[in-house]
Amino acid sequence: MALLLAPSVRRGETAGAARLDVAASGDLRAVLDEVAARWPRLARRIRDEQGALRRYVNIYLDGAECRLAGGLDAPVGTDTELQLLPSIAGG
């Protein structure tokens, strides 16, 4: 199982869970499809209506930024740790 770590600002969408076990593997798209099925509110924060990653969301796969590892086609194994980090803007 892959492990998705949700930041505290997104735990309202995960019923308070910080660690989400995701059975899907293969690529990031498959993992996010399972997230959409199980935690639809969280999924809407990660992908847009066309299924693309929102530009202000960063997902790291075992420490590597997913966009540099293939985006939605980035490989995800059964023991991959995914870290979801929303971008923070200031001003």
C-alpha distance (Angstrom), angle and dihedral (degrees) to the residues before:
residue distance angle dihedral
M1 . . .
A2 3.78 . .
L3 3.78 116.7 .
L4 3.80 120.9 -136.9
L5 3.79 115.3 -161.9
A6 3.81 111.3 -152.3
P7 3.82 120.0 -156.6
S8 3.78 119.2 -124.5
V9 3.82 92.3 -106.1
R10 3.84 89.7 61.2
R11 3.80 99.2 43.8
G12 3.79 91.2 95.5
E13 3.81 85.3 70.3
T14 3.83 92.4 49.3
A15 3.83 99.6 48.4
G16 3.79 87.9 -104.8
A17 3.81 96.8 -54.5
A18 3.81 116.6 143.5
R19 3.81 95.4 -173.6
L20 3.80 120.6 48.4
D21 3.79 120.7 -169.3
V22 3.79 109.9 -145.0
A23 3.80 118.9 -168.2
A24 3.82 95.5 -163.3
S25 3.77 118.9 95.7
G26 3.77 137.1 163.5
D27 3.78 100.6 81.7
L28 3.78 140.2 -0.2
R29 3.81 91.4 -101.4
A30 3.83 91.0 61.1
V31 3.79 91.5 48.8
L32 3.81 91.9 49.5
D33 3.81 90.5 47.6
E34 3.80 88.8 57.7
V35 3.81 90.5 45.9
A36 3.83 88.0 53.1
A37 3.79 91.0 52.2
R38 3.81 95.3 46.9
W39 3.82 103.3 30.0
P40 3.83 106.4 23.0
R41 3.80 94.9 168.9
L42 3.80 90.5 55.6
A43 3.79 91.5 45.9
R44 3.81 91.2 56.7
R45 3.81 88.3 57.2
I46 3.82 91.9 52.4
R47 3.83 104.5 41.9
D48 3.77 132.9 32.4
E49 3.81 127.2 -129.9
Q50 3.82 91.0 -81.9
G51 3.80 92.1 52.5
A52 3.82 95.6 -107.7
L53 3.78 121.3 134.7
R54 3.76 111.6 -96.0
R55 3.79 109.4 -111.5
Y56 3.80 94.0 -125.2
V57 3.82 93.6 54.6
N58 3.78 121.9 87.4
I59 3.79 122.6 -165.7
Y60 3.78 120.6 -170.6
L61 3.79 121.6 -159.5
D62 3.79 109.6 -155.1
G63 3.81 87.6 -27.5
A64 3.83 97.9 -45.9
E65 3.81 119.6 112.9
C66 3.80 106.3 -113.6
R67 3.82 95.2 -134.5
L68 3.81 89.0 60.6
A69 3.81 91.4 45.4
G70 3.82 97.2 54.2
G71 3.80 105.0 -68.4
L72 3.79 112.5 -122.8
D73 3.82 88.6 -5.6
A74 3.83 92.2 57.3
P75 3.80 109.3 128.4
V76 3.80 117.2 -107.3
G77 3.77 120.2 -168.4
T78 3.78 128.1 -161.3
D79 3.80 91.5 -97.3
T80 3.82 98.4 42.1
E81 3.79 118.1 130.6
L82 3.79 113.4 -143.2
Q83 3.76 120.1 -163.9
L84 3.80 119.4 -161.4
L85 3.79 114.1 -153.2
P86 3.78 124.1 175.7
S87 3.80 114.8 -146.5
I88 3.75 114.9 -108.5
A89 3.77 119.9 -144.0
G90 3.74 126.8 -168.4
G91 3.69 137.1 -175.8
